[in-house]
Amino acid sequence: MDNGEYRFRLMGPDNSGYIRTVMPDNDRGWQNSHYHKGVQETWVIQSGWVGVADLLPDGQVKITVYCKNDVWTSHPGHHHNIYMSSGTVLHTVKHGDCSLQNDWFACAELDALSKPLTETDIFRLAGLSSEDIKRLAM
């Protein structure tokens, strides 16, 4: 991927499946903002941490940080982007209505709002304290 991550896919004929995403220790960065019309994605963080940018219906961006052992699930129509910190391993399960052959739709509006954000911005917007940030660095 453009941000340096590696993806390993196991996809079924119904378009459901599993992706293991690995960010090398010397890279970090945002993925590409998108949404799905039918697919849900459930993410599990194996190691490291990620920042998630969600585009809310009122056009505001909500930033959340998830770390090792956290799990969360998107819903159809959920515009999102993920920042992968260095050394992160992320498991993604694609499930739900997987009937569309290509259920991935770009969201340029969220890219414009999320991709300029640095790790410092992510922490601040997620409301993390310096102690929280130290814990993430471990």
C-alpha positions in Angstrom: 0.0 0.0 0.0 1.0 3.6 -0.5 1.5 4.1 3.3 4.0 1.3 3.6 1.7 -1.4 5.1 1.4 -4.9 3.9 -1.9 -6.8 3.5 -2.5 -10.5 3.4 -6.0 -11.5 2.2 -8.2 -14.6 2.4 -11.4 -13.8 0.6 -14.4 -16.1 -0.2 -16.4 -16.3 -3.4 -19.2 -14.3 -1.6 -16.7 -11.4 -1.0 -16.6 -11.9 2.7 -13.2 -12.6 4.2 -10.2 -11.8 6.3 -7.3 -9.3 5.9 -4.2 -9.2 8.1 -2.6 -5.7 7.8 1.0 -5.2 9.0 2.7 -1.8 9.4 6.4 -2.2 9.5 8.3 -0.7 12.4 9.8 2.1 10.3 6.5 3.2 8.7 3.2 4.8 9.7 0.4 6.6 8.0 -3.2 6.9 6.9 -5.1 4.5 4.7 -7.6 5.8 2.2 -11.0 7.0 3.4 -14.0 5.0 2.3 -17.3 3.4 3.1 -19.3 0.3 2.2 -22.9 0.0 1.1 -23.5 -3.5 2.6 -20.2 -4.8 4.1 -19.4 -4.5 7.8 -15.8 -4.6 9.0 -14.8 -5.9 12.3 -11.3 -4.9 13.4 -9.1 -6.5 16.0 -5.8 -5.0 17.0 -3.1 -7.6 17.6 -0.3 -5.1 18.4 0.3 -1.4 18.3 -2.4 1.2 18.0 -4.6 2.8 15.3 -6.3 6.2 15.0 -9.8 6.0 13.4 -11.4 9.0 11.7 -15.2 8.8 11.4 -17.1 11.3 9.3 -20.3 12.1 11.2 -23.6 13.0 9.5 -23.1 16.7 10.3 -19.7 16.8 8.5 -17.6 16.8 11.7 -14.8 14.3 12.2 -14.6 12.1 15.3 -11.2 10.7 16.2 -10.8 7.6 18.3 -7.7 5.6 19.2 -7.8 1.9 19.6 -4.9 -0.2 21.0 -3.8 -3.9 21.5 -6.8 -6.2 22.0 -9.4 -3.6 21.2 -12.3 -4.7 18.8 -14.8 -2.5 17.0 -17.2 -2.9 14.0 -18.3 -0.5 11.3 -21.7 -0.4 9.8 -22.8 0.1 6.1 -22.6 3.8 5.1 -19.9 4.5 7.8 -17.3 6.8 6.2 -14.0 6.0 7.9 -10.2 6.1 7.7 -7.5 4.4 9.7 -4.1 5.6 10.8 -1.7 2.8 11.3 1.1 3.5 13.8 4.5 1.8 13.3 4.6 -1.9 14.2 0.8 -2.3 14.2 -0.8 -5.6 13.3 -4.6 -5.3 12.5 -7.0 -8.1 11.7 -10.1 -7.2 9.6 -13.1 -9.4 9.0 -15.4 -8.4 6.2 -18.9 -9.7 6.8 -22.6 -8.7 6.4 -24.2 -8.1 3.0 -21.2 -8.9 0.7 -23.3 -9.3 -2.4 -21.7 -6.3 -4.3 -18.6 -7.3 -6.3 -16.8 -4.2 -5.3 -18.3 -2.6 -2.1 -15.6 0.0 -1.5 -16.4 3.7 -2.2 -13.8 6.4 -1.8 -14.5 9.4 0.5 -12.4 12.4 -0.7 -14.0 14.7 1.9 -12.7 12.5 4.8 -9.3 12.1 3.2 -9.0 15.9 3.1 -9.9 16.1 6.8 -7.9 13.1 8.1 -4.8 12.7 6.1 -3.2 16.0 7.3 -3.5 14.9 10.9 -0.3 13.9 12.7 0.0 11.5 15.6 0.0 14.6 17.9 -3.2 15.8 16.3 -4.8 12.3 16.6 -4.0 12.1 20.3 -5.3 15.6 21.0 -8.5 15.1 19.1 -9.1 11.7 20.7 -8.8 13.4 24.1 -5.8 11.3 25.3 -3.7 12.4 28.2 0.1 12.2 28.3 -0.2 9.0 30.4 -2.4 7.5 27.8 0.1 8.3 25.1 2.9 6.8 27.2 0.9 3.6 27.5 0.4 3.4 23.8 4.1 3.8 23.2 4.9 0.7 25.3 
